[in-house]
Amino acid sequence: MSSNACVFCGVVERVEPADVVFADDHVVAFLDRRPLFHGHTLVVPRRHVVTLADLHADEVGPFFQRVRHISAEMPAELGCSGTFVANNNIVSQSVAHLHVHVVPRTKGDGLRGFFWPRTTYEEGQAAEFAARMRAAFEASWHEG
């Protein structure tokens, strides 16, 4: 089900203009209108979902197979050395429709790793975070 107010649903439904680079029954991939570098591609599921967590378990594999395919083919097609693949969920998500950025990268291209400041852990703090997160993730894990 699409959202009438969602620009990415409009791209999927072909009512919003976009430079589509790949489309099938699962995804539509198109050039970002404000790219980091030429070839910067957004991959969106055809079904309107806001975050990765909203994607049904049986949709995750097909969705990321397409992301993988685009990421794998981009260097040969664009002459880049590799790619940066990223997804925001809610925070910094410019459009409320799941989208994965596949950005062509070349050493020395000026993109500095992650786009935010880094921090450090105090002594023992990383182990505490890891234990807390591990317990929560293991308790909530279920396949499908």
Secondary structure, DSSP 4 states (H G I P E B T S, - for coil): ---TT-HHHHHHTT-S---EEEE-SSEEEEE-SS-SSTT-EEEEESS--SSGGGS-HHHHHHHHHHHHHHHHHHHHHH--SEEEEEE--STT-SSSS--EEEEEE-TTSS--SSSS----PPTTHHHHHHHHHHHHHHHH----
